[in-house]
Structures are given as C-alpha cells and as structure tokens.
Amino acid sequence: MQALLLALQSIGTDLYTSAEAKEGRLTWFGSPNLGFPVPDIIADLVPKA
C-alpha cells in the first residue's frame, strides 16, 4: 500500500509541477484537479475546483 501511495504521489507531483499544468492546459473532464494525491508540501498546487 505504501508503494502504491508513493507511486501515485509521484505521478501527481510530476503532473502538477509540469509546465502544462502551470499554463492550465491539463484537465480531467474539464476540471483542473486531476485527482492524484500529492505530498503535503506541494498540496497548494492542487486546484480546488
């Protein structure tokens, strides 16, 4: 379980810190929140809507 959580957080970190995410070009069914967990230290990068 820990390995799975860390892998998902790694994916979330890569996505939310990408240039595409910063430019607003990444969405999931129109929402900027992609649904991946991230470590607490970058939780402020995850869009609320």
PDBQT receptor file of N, H, CA, C and O in Angstrom, charges set to zero:
ATOM      1  N   MET A   1       0.823  -1.190   0.000  1.00  0.00    +0.000 N 
ATOM      2  CA  MET A   1       0.000   0.000   0.000  1.00  0.00    +0.000 C 
ATOM      3  C   MET A   1       0.867   1.253   0.000  1.00  0.00    +0.000 C 
ATOM      4  O   MET A   1       0.577   2.221  -0.704  1.00  0.00    +0.000 OA
ATOM      5  N   GLN A   2       1.924   1.225   0.790  1.00  0.00    +0.000 N 
ATOM      6  H   GLN A   2       2.159   0.439   1.362  1.00  0.00    +0.000 HD
ATOM      7  CA  GLN A   2       2.786   2.402   0.839  1.00  0.00    +0.000 C 
ATOM      8  C   GLN A   2       3.430   2.664  -0.519  1.00  0.00    +0.000 C 
ATOM      9  O   GLN A   2       3.526   3.813  -0.950  1.00  0.00    +0.000 OA
ATOM     10  N   ALA A   3       3.868   1.610  -1.186  1.00  0.00    +0.000 N 
ATOM     11  H   ALA A   3       3.790   0.677  -0.835  1.00  0.00    +0.000 HD
ATOM     12  CA  ALA A   3       4.490   1.768  -2.501  1.00  0.00    +0.000 C 
ATOM     13  C   ALA A   3       3.485   2.326  -3.508  1.00  0.00    +0.000 C 
ATOM     14  O   ALA A   3       3.834   3.164  -4.339  1.00  0.00    +0.000 OA
ATOM     15  N   LEU A   4       2.245   1.864  -3.432  1.00  0.00    +0.000 N 
ATOM     16  H   LEU A   4       1.962   1.183  -2.757  1.00  0.00    +0.000 HD
ATOM     17  CA  LEU A   4       1.206   2.368  -4.329  1.00  0.00    +0.000 C 
ATOM     18  C   LEU A   4       0.940   3.845  -4.075  1.00  0.00    +0.000 C 
ATOM     19  O   LEU A   4       0.853   4.628  -5.021  1.00  0.00    +0.000 OA
ATOM     20  N   LEU A   5       0.810   4.234  -2.819  1.00  0.00    +0.000 N 
ATOM     21  H   LEU A   5       0.881   3.598  -2.050  1.00  0.00    +0.000 HD
ATOM     22  CA  LEU A   5       0.574   5.637  -2.475  1.00  0.00    +0.000 C 
ATOM     23  C   LEU A   5       1.737   6.513  -2.943  1.00  0.00    +0.000 C 
ATOM     24  O   LEU A   5       1.520   7.590  -3.498  1.00  0.00    +0.000 OA
ATOM     25  N   LEU A   6       2.960   6.056  -2.722  1.00  0.00    +0.000 N 
ATOM     26  H   LEU A   6       3.136   5.181  -2.271  1.00  0.00    +0.000 HD
ATOM     27  CA  LEU A   6       4.119   6.842  -3.145  1.00  0.00    +0.000 C 
ATOM     28  C   LEU A   6       4.190   6.958  -4.667  1.00  0.00    +0.000 C 
ATOM     29  O   LEU A   6       4.575   8.003  -5.191  1.00  0.00    +0.000 OA
ATOM     30  N   ALA A   7       3.824   5.901  -5.370  1.00  0.00    +0.000 N 
ATOM     31  H   ALA A   7       3.511   5.052  -4.944  1.00  0.00    +0.000 HD
ATOM     32  CA  ALA A   7       3.810   5.963  -6.832  1.00  0.00    +0.000 C 
ATOM     33  C   ALA A   7       2.768   6.958  -7.326  1.00  0.00    +0.000 C 
ATOM     34  O   ALA A   7       3.043   7.743  -8.234  1.00  0.00    +0.000 OA
ATOM     35  N   LEU A   8       1.568   6.934  -6.736  1.00  0.00    +0.000 N 
ATOM     36  H   LEU A   8       1.344   6.297  -5.999  1.00  0.00    +0.000 HD
ATOM     37  CA  LEU A   8       0.521   7.881  -7.131  1.00  0.00    +0.000 C 
ATOM     38  C   LEU A   8       0.916   9.315  -6.797  1.00  0.00    +0.000 C 
ATOM     39  O   LEU A   8       0.638  10.229  -7.573  1.00  0.00    +0.000 OA
ATOM     40  N   GLN A   9       1.562   9.521  -5.647  1.00  0.00    +0.000 N 
ATOM     41  H   GLN A   9       1.787   8.778  -5.016  1.00  0.00    +0.000 HD
ATOM     42  CA  GLN A   9       2.022  10.860  -5.290  1.00  0.00    +0.000 C 
ATOM     43  C   GLN A   9       3.106  11.331  -6.248  1.00  0.00    +0.000 C 
ATOM     44  O   GLN A   9       3.172  12.517  -6.573  1.00  0.00    +0.000 OA
ATOM     45  N   SER A  10       3.946  10.428  -6.699  1.00  0.00    +0.000 N 
ATOM     46  H   SER A  10       3.892   9.465  -6.435  1.00  0.00    +0.000 HD
ATOM     47  CA  SER A  10       4.986  10.787  -7.661  1.00  0.00    +0.000 C 
ATOM     48  C   SER A  10       4.362  11.227  -8.989  1.00  0.00    +0.000 C 
ATOM     49  O   SER A  10       4.807  12.199  -9.599  1.00  0.00    +0.000 OA
ATOM     50  N   ILE A  11       3.336  10.509  -9.424  1.00  0.00    +0.000 N 
ATOM     51  H   ILE A  11       2.974   9.719  -8.928  1.00  0.00    +0.000 HD
ATOM     52  CA  ILE A  11       2.623  10.896 -10.646  1.00  0.00    +0.000 C 
ATOM     53  C   ILE A  11       1.978  12.266 -10.455  1.00  0.00    +0.000 C 
ATOM     54  O   ILE A  11       2.087  13.131 -11.325  1.00  0.00    +0.000 OA
ATOM     55  N   GLY A  12       1.310  12.466  -9.325  1.00  0.00    +0.000 N 
ATOM     56  H   GLY A  12       1.221  11.764  -8.619  1.00  0.00    +0.000 HD
ATOM     57  CA  GLY A  12       0.679  13.753  -9.042  1.00  0.00    +0.000 C 
ATOM     58  C   GLY A  12       1.688  14.890  -9.014  1.00  0.00    +0.000 C 
ATOM     59  O   GLY A  12       1.433  15.973  -9.542  1.00  0.00    +0.000 OA
ATOM     60  N   THR A  13       2.824  14.638  -8.401  1.00  0.00    +0.000 N 
ATOM     61  H   THR A  13       3.031  13.758  -7.972  1.00  0.00    +0.000 HD
ATOM     62  CA  THR A  13       3.876  15.657  -8.344  1.00  0.00    +0.000 C 
ATOM     63  C   THR A  13       4.359  16.012  -9.738  1.00  0.00    +0.000 C 
ATOM     64  O   THR A  13       4.500  17.188 -10.072  1.00  0.00    +0.000 OA
ATOM     65  N   ASP A  14       4.612  14.996 -10.551  1.00  0.00    +0.000 N 
ATOM     66  H   ASP A  14       4.498  14.040 -10.280  1.00  0.00    +0.000 HD
ATOM     67  CA  ASP A  14       5.072  15.258 -11.923  1.00  0.00    +0.000 C 
ATOM     68  C   ASP A  14       4.033  16.043 -12.720  1.00  0.00    +0.000 C 
ATOM     69  O   ASP A  14       4.378  16.971 -13.452  1.00  0.00    +0.000 OA
ATOM     70  N   LEU A  15       2.767  15.672 -12.577  1.00  0.00    +0.000 N 
ATOM     71  H   LEU A  15       2.487  14.919 -11.983  1.00  0.00    +0.000 HD
ATOM     72  CA  LEU A  15       1.718  16.345 -13.340  1.00  0.00    +0.000 C 
ATOM     73  C   LEU A  15       1.511  17.786 -12.873  1.00  0.00    +0.000 C 
ATOM     74  O   LEU A  15       1.510  18.709 -13.687  1.00  0.00    +0.000 OA
ATOM     75  N   TYR A  16       1.337  17.979 -11.575  1.00  0.00    +0.000 N 
ATOM     76  H   TYR A  16       1.338  17.229 -10.914  1.00  0.00    +0.000 HD
ATOM     77  CA  TYR A  16       1.004  19.312 -11.063  1.00  0.00    +0.000 C 
ATOM     78  C   TYR A  16       2.163  20.296 -11.143  1.00  0.00    +0.000 C 
ATOM     79  O   TYR A  16       1.934  21.504 -11.101  1.00  0.00    +0.000 OA
ATOM     80  N   THR A  17       3.399  19.818 -11.257  1.00  0.00    +0.000 N 
ATOM     81  H   THR A  17       3.584  18.836 -11.292  1.00  0.00    +0.000 HD
ATOM     82  CA  THR A  17       4.541  20.724 -11.384  1.00  0.00    +0.000 C 
ATOM     83  C   THR A  17       4.991  20.878 -12.832  1.00  0.00    +0.000 C 
ATOM     84  O   THR A  17       5.986  21.552 -13.098  1.00  0.00    +0.000 OA
ATOM     85  N   SER A  18       4.279  20.267 -13.764  1.00  0.00    +0.000 N 
ATOM     86  H   SER A  18       3.470  19.720 -13.548  1.00  0.00    +0.000 HD
ATOM     87  CA  SER A  18       4.647  20.362 -15.180  1.00  0.00    +0.000 C 
ATOM     88  C   SER A  18       4.300  21.743 -15.738  1.00  0.00    +0.000 C 
ATOM     89  O   SER A  18       3.470  22.471 -15.194  1.00  0.00    +0.000 OA
ATOM     90  N   ALA A  19       4.959  22.069 -16.829  1.00  0.00    +0.000 N 
ATOM     91  H   ALA A  19       5.634  21.478 -17.271  1.00  0.00    +0.000 HD
ATOM     92  CA  ALA A  19       4.685  23.350 -17.500  1.00  0.00    +0.000 C 
ATOM     93  C   ALA A  19       3.242  23.409 -17.982  1.00  0.00    +0.000 C 
ATOM     94  O   ALA A  19       2.607  24.462 -17.937  1.00  0.00    +0.000 OA
ATOM     95  N   GLU A  20       2.731  22.276 -18.440  1.00  0.00    +0.000 N 
ATOM     96  H   GLU A  20       3.247  21.420 -18.476  1.00  0.00    +0.000 HD
ATOM     97  CA  GLU A  20       1.353  22.232 -18.939  1.00  0.00    +0.000 C 
ATOM     98  C   GLU A  20       0.351  22.550 -17.831  1.00  0.00    +0.000 C 
ATOM     99  O   GLU A  20      -0.624  23.267 -18.056  1.00  0.00    +0.000 OA
ATOM    100  N   ALA A  21       0.592  22.022 -16.648  1.00  0.00    +0.000 N 
ATOM    101  H   ALA A  21       1.385  21.439 -16.465  1.00  0.00    +0.000 HD
ATOM    102  CA  ALA A  21      -0.309  22.296 -15.523  1.00  0.00    +0.000 C 
ATOM    103  C   ALA A  21      -0.225  23.759 -15.110  1.00  0.00    +0.000 C 
ATOM    104  O   ALA A  21      -1.243  24.379 -14.799  1.00  0.00    +0.000 OA
ATOM    105  N   LYS A  22       0.958  24.301 -15.106  1.00  0.00    +0.000 N 
ATOM    106  H   LYS A  22       1.785  23.798 -15.358  1.00  0.00    +0.000 HD
ATOM    107  CA  LYS A  22       1.127  25.704 -14.727  1.00  0.00    +0.000 C 
ATOM    108  C   LYS A  22       0.449  26.640 -15.724  1.00  0.00    +0.000 C 
ATOM    109  O   LYS A  22       0.008  27.731 -15.360  1.00  0.00    +0.000 OA
ATOM    110  N   GLU A  23       0.368  26.206 -16.991  1.00  0.00    +0.000 N 
ATOM    111  H   GLU A  23       0.726  25.321 -17.286  1.00  0.00    +0.000 HD
ATOM    112  CA  GLU A  23      -0.300  27.008 -18.021  1.00  0.00    +0.000 C 
ATOM    113  C   GLU A  23      -1.794  26.737 -18.086  1.00  0.00    +0.000 C 
ATOM    114  O   GLU A  23      -2.512  27.397 -18.838  1.00  0.00    +0.000 OA
ATOM    115  N   GLY A  24      -2.271  25.770 -17.303  1.00  0.00    +0.000 N 
ATOM    116  H   GLY A  24      -1.688  25.234 -16.693  1.00  0.00    +0.000 HD
ATOM    117  CA  GLY A  24      -3.697  25.461 -17.283  1.00  0.00    +0.000 C 
ATOM    118  C   GLY A  24      -4.161  24.571 -18.424  1.00  0.00    +0.000 C 
ATOM    119  O   GLY A  24      -5.354  24.516 -18.720  1.00  0.00    +0.000 OA
ATOM    120  N   ARG A  25      -3.232  23.873 -19.067  1.00  0.00    +0.000 N 
ATOM    121  H   ARG A  25      -2.263  23.918 -18.827  1.00  0.00    +0.000 HD
ATOM    122  CA  ARG A  25      -3.589  23.030 -20.206  1.00  0.00    +0.000 C 
ATOM    123  C   ARG A  25      -3.925  21.589 -19.818  1.00  0.00    +0.000 C 
ATOM    124  O   ARG A  25      -4.349  20.815 -20.676  1.00  0.00    +0.000 OA
ATOM    125  N   LEU A  26      -3.749  21.210 -18.558  1.00  0.00    +0.000 N 
ATOM    126  H   LEU A  26      -3.405  21.839 -17.861  1.00  0.00    +0.000 HD
ATOM    127  CA  LEU A  26      -4.090  19.858 -18.118  1.00  0.00    +0.000 C 
ATOM    128  C   LEU A  26      -5.429  19.887 -17.390  1.00  0.00    +0.000 C 
ATOM    129  O   LEU A  26      -5.607  20.633 -16.427  1.00  0.00    +0.000 OA
ATOM    130  N   THR A  27      -6.363  19.070 -17.856  1.00  0.00    +0.000 N 
ATOM    131  H   THR A  27      -6.218  18.463 -18.638  1.00  0.00    +0.000 HD
ATOM    132  CA  THR A  27      -7.661  18.971 -17.187  1.00  0.00    +0.000 C 
ATOM    133  C   THR A  27      -8.120  17.527 -17.181  1.00  0.00    +0.000 C 
ATOM    134  O   THR A  27      -7.630  16.703 -17.954  1.00  0.00    +0.000 OA
ATOM    135  N   TRP A  28      -9.049  17.231 -16.317  1.00  0.00    +0.000 N 
ATOM    136  H   TRP A  28      -9.447  17.899 -15.689  1.00  0.00    +0.000 HD
ATOM    137  CA  TRP A  28      -9.694  15.931 -16.270  1.00  0.00    +0.000 C 
ATOM    138  C   TRP A  28     -11.183  16.175 -16.381  1.00  0.00    +0.000 C 
ATOM    139  O   TRP A  28     -11.815  16.614 -15.421  1.00  0.00    +0.000 OA
ATOM    140  N   PHE A  29     -11.752  15.894 -17.546  1.00  0.00    +0.000 N 
ATOM    141  H   PHE A  29     -11.238  15.538 -18.326  1.00  0.00    +0.000 HD
ATOM    142  CA  PHE A  29     -13.154  16.172 -17.831  1.00  0.00    +0.000 C 
ATOM    143  C   PHE A  29     -13.510  17.624 -17.525  1.00  0.00    +0.000 C 
ATOM    144  O   PHE A  29     -14.566  17.914 -16.963  1.00  0.00    +0.000 OA
ATOM    145  N   GLY A  30     -12.610  18.529 -17.904  1.00  0.00    +0.000 N 
ATOM    146  H   GLY A  30     -11.753  18.294 -18.361  1.00  0.00    +0.000 HD
ATOM    147  CA  GLY A  30     -12.843  19.953 -17.730  1.00  0.00    +0.000 C 
ATOM    148  C   GLY A  30     -12.405  20.527 -16.399  1.00  0.00    +0.000 C 
ATOM    149  O   GLY A  30     -12.418  21.745 -16.218  1.00  0.00    +0.000 OA
ATOM    150  N   SER A  31     -12.020  19.673 -15.464  1.00  0.00    +0.000 N 
ATOM    151  H   SER A  31     -12.010  18.684 -15.611  1.00  0.00    +0.000 HD
ATOM    152  CA  SER A  31     -11.590  20.145 -14.149  1.00  0.00    +0.000 C 
ATOM    153  C   SER A  31     -10.062  20.191 -14.088  1.00  0.00    +0.000 C 
ATOM    154  O   SER A  31      -9.399  19.265 -14.557  1.00  0.00    +0.000 OA
ATOM    155  N   PRO A  32      -9.494  21.260 -13.515  1.00  0.00    +0.000 N 
ATOM    156  CA  PRO A  32      -8.037  21.320 -13.387  1.00  0.00    +0.000 C 
ATOM    157  C   PRO A  32      -7.505  20.381 -12.305  1.00  0.00    +0.000 C 
ATOM    158  O   PRO A  32      -6.303  20.119 -12.257  1.00  0.00    +0.000 OA
ATOM    159  N   ASN A  33      -8.385  19.867 -11.434  1.00  0.00    +0.000 N 
ATOM    160  H   ASN A  33      -9.361  20.079 -11.474  1.00  0.00    +0.000 HD
ATOM    161  CA  ASN A  33      -7.967  18.900 -10.430  1.00  0.00    +0.000 C 
ATOM    162  C   ASN A  33      -7.923  17.529 -11.095  1.00  0.00    +0.000 C 
ATOM    163  O   ASN A  33      -8.956  17.005 -11.514  1.00  0.00    +0.000 OA
ATOM    164  N   LEU A  34      -6.729  16.949 -11.193  1.00  0.00    +0.000 N 
ATOM    165  H   LEU A  34      -5.891  17.374 -10.853  1.00  0.00    +0.000 HD
ATOM    166  CA  LEU A  34      -6.536  15.700 -11.915  1.00  0.00    +0.000 C 
ATOM    167  C   LEU A  34      -6.832  14.463 -11.069  1.00  0.00    +0.000 C 
ATOM    168  O   LEU A  34      -6.879  13.354 -11.601  1.00  0.00    +0.000 OA
ATOM    169  N   GLY A  35      -7.030  14.631  -9.781  1.00  0.00    +0.000 N 
ATOM    170  H   GLY A  35      -6.992  15.532  -9.349  1.00  0.00    +0.000 HD
ATOM    171  CA  GLY A  35      -7.416  13.519  -8.927  1.00  0.00    +0.000 C 
ATOM    172  C   GLY A  35      -6.270  12.720  -8.335  1.00  0.00    +0.000 C 
ATOM    173  O   GLY A  35      -6.515  11.726  -7.651  1.00  0.00    +0.000 OA
ATOM    174  N   PHE A  36      -5.047  13.114  -8.569  1.00  0.00    +0.000 N 
ATOM    175  H   PHE A  36      -4.849  13.922  -9.124  1.00  0.00    +0.000 HD
ATOM    176  CA  PHE A  36      -3.916  12.398  -7.993  1.00  0.00    +0.000 C 
ATOM    177  C   PHE A  36      -3.526  13.008  -6.654  1.00  0.00    +0.000 C 
ATOM    178  O   PHE A  36      -3.572  14.227  -6.490  1.00  0.00    +0.000 OA
ATOM    179  N   PRO A  37      -3.142  12.169  -5.695  1.00  0.00    +0.000 N 
ATOM    180  CA  PRO A  37      -2.665  12.706  -4.420  1.00  0.00    +0.000 C 
ATOM    181  C   PRO A  37      -1.276  13.309  -4.605  1.00  0.00    +0.000 C 
ATOM    182  O   PRO A  37      -0.549  12.947  -5.530  1.00  0.00    +0.000 OA
ATOM    183  N   VAL A  38      -0.923  14.217  -3.732  1.00  0.00    +0.000 N 
ATOM    184  H   VAL A  38      -1.514  14.512  -2.981  1.00  0.00    +0.000 HD
ATOM    185  CA  VAL A  38       0.413  14.815  -3.733  1.00  0.00    +0.000 C 
ATOM    186  C   VAL A  38       0.907  14.885  -2.294  1.00  0.00    +0.000 C 
ATOM    187  O   VAL A  38       0.105  14.848  -1.361  1.00  0.00    +0.000 OA
ATOM    188  N   PRO A  39       2.215  14.984  -2.106  1.00  0.00    +0.000 N 
ATOM    189  CA  PRO A  39       2.737  15.176  -0.754  1.00  0.00    +0.000 C 
ATOM    190  C   PRO A  39       2.237  16.500  -0.174  1.00  0.00    +0.000 C 
ATOM    191  O   PRO A  39       1.956  17.441  -0.916  1.00  0.00    +0.000 OA
ATOM    192  N   ASP A  40       2.130  16.567   1.134  1.00  0.00    +0.000 N 
ATOM    193  H   ASP A  40       2.359  15.802   1.737  1.00  0.00    +0.000 HD
ATOM    194  CA  ASP A  40       1.623  17.765   1.801  1.00  0.00    +0.000 C 
ATOM    195  C   ASP A  40       2.391  19.025   1.423  1.00  0.00    +0.000 C 
ATOM    196  O   ASP A  40       1.815  20.113   1.385  1.00  0.00    +0.000 OA
ATOM    197  N   ILE A  41       3.662  18.894   1.150  1.00  0.00    +0.000 N 
ATOM    198  H   ILE A  41       4.130  18.010   1.181  1.00  0.00    +0.000 HD
ATOM    199  CA  ILE A  41       4.492  20.066   0.883  1.00  0.00    +0.000 C 
ATOM    200  C   ILE A  41       4.094  20.809  -0.394  1.00  0.00    +0.000 C 
ATOM    201  O   ILE A  41       4.379  21.999  -0.523  1.00  0.00    +0.000 OA
ATOM    202  N   ILE A  42       3.443  20.126  -1.338  1.00  0.00    +0.000 N 
ATOM    203  H   ILE A  42       3.212  19.158  -1.233  1.00  0.00    +0.000 HD
ATOM    204  CA  ILE A  42       3.001  20.799  -2.564  1.00  0.00    +0.000 C 
ATOM    205  C   ILE A  42       1.481  20.776  -2.715  1.00  0.00    +0.000 C 
ATOM    206  O   ILE A  42       0.964  20.981  -3.813  1.00  0.00    +0.000 OA
ATOM    207  N   ALA A  43       0.780  20.534  -1.642  1.00  0.00    +0.000 N 
ATOM    208  H   ALA A  43       1.200  20.368  -0.749  1.00  0.00    +0.000 HD
ATOM    209  CA  ALA A  43      -0.676  20.435  -1.698  1.00  0.00    +0.000 C 
ATOM    210  C   ALA A  43      -1.319  21.740  -2.204  1.00  0.00    +0.000 C 
ATOM    211  O   ALA A  43      -2.427  21.709  -2.739  1.00  0.00    +0.000 OA
ATOM    212  N   ASP A  44      -0.646  22.861  -2.043  1.00  0.00    +0.000 N 
ATOM    213  H   ASP A  44       0.254  22.886  -1.608  1.00  0.00    +0.000 HD
ATOM    214  CA  ASP A  44      -1.212  24.132  -2.502  1.00  0.00    +0.000 C 
ATOM    215  C   ASP A  44      -1.212  24.243  -4.033  1.00  0.00    +0.000 C 
ATOM    216  O   ASP A  44      -1.846  25.148  -4.575  1.00  0.00    +0.000 OA
ATOM    217  N   LEU A  45      -0.523  23.353  -4.734  1.00  0.00    +0.000 N 
ATOM    218  H   LEU A  45      -0.008  22.617  -4.294  1.00  0.00    +0.000 HD
ATOM    219  CA  LEU A  45      -0.518  23.367  -6.197  1.00  0.00    +0.000 C 
ATOM    220  C   LEU A  45      -1.760  22.689  -6.789  1.00  0.00    +0.000 C 
ATOM    221  O   LEU A  45      -2.062  22.870  -7.968  1.00  0.00    +0.000 OA
ATOM    222  N   VAL A  46      -2.467  21.921  -5.984  1.00  0.00    +0.000 N 
ATOM    223  H   VAL A  46      -2.222  21.774  -5.026  1.00  0.00    +0.000 HD
ATOM    224  CA  VAL A  46      -3.630  21.192  -6.473  1.00  0.00    +0.000 C 
ATOM    225  C   VAL A  46      -4.822  22.144  -6.539  1.00  0.00    +0.000 C 
ATOM    226  O   VAL A  46      -5.225  22.700  -5.517  1.00  0.00    +0.000 OA
ATOM    227  N   PRO A  47      -5.392  22.338  -7.736  1.00  0.00    +0.000 N 
ATOM    228  CA  PRO A  47      -6.555  23.221  -7.849  1.00  0.00    +0.000 C 
ATOM    229  C   PRO A  47      -7.739  22.691  -7.056  1.00  0.00    +0.000 C 
ATOM    230  O   PRO A  47      -7.944  21.480  -6.977  1.00  0.00    +0.000 OA
ATOM    231  N   LYS A  48      -8.501  23.572  -6.481  1.00  0.00    +0.000 N 
ATOM    232  H   LYS A  48      -8.335  24.556  -6.545  1.00  0.00    +0.000 HD
ATOM    233  CA  LYS A  48      -9.649  23.189  -5.648  1.00  0.00    +0.000 C 
ATOM    234  C   LYS A  48     -10.859  22.785  -6.482  1.00  0.00    +0.000 C 
ATOM    235  O   LYS A  48     -11.663  21.968  -6.034  1.00  0.00    +0.000 OA
ATOM    236  N   ALA A  49     -11.004  23.335  -7.672  1.00  0.00    +0.000 N 
ATOM    237  H   ALA A  49     -10.350  23.999  -8.036  1.00  0.00    +0.000 HD
ATOM    238  CA  ALA A  49     -12.193  23.046  -8.474  1.00  0.00    +0.000 C 
ATOM    239  C   ALA A  49     -11.937  22.086  -9.562  1.00  0.00    +0.000 C 
ATOM    240  O   ALA A  49     -12.850  21.750 -10.317  1.00  0.00    +0.000 OA
TER     241      ALA A  49
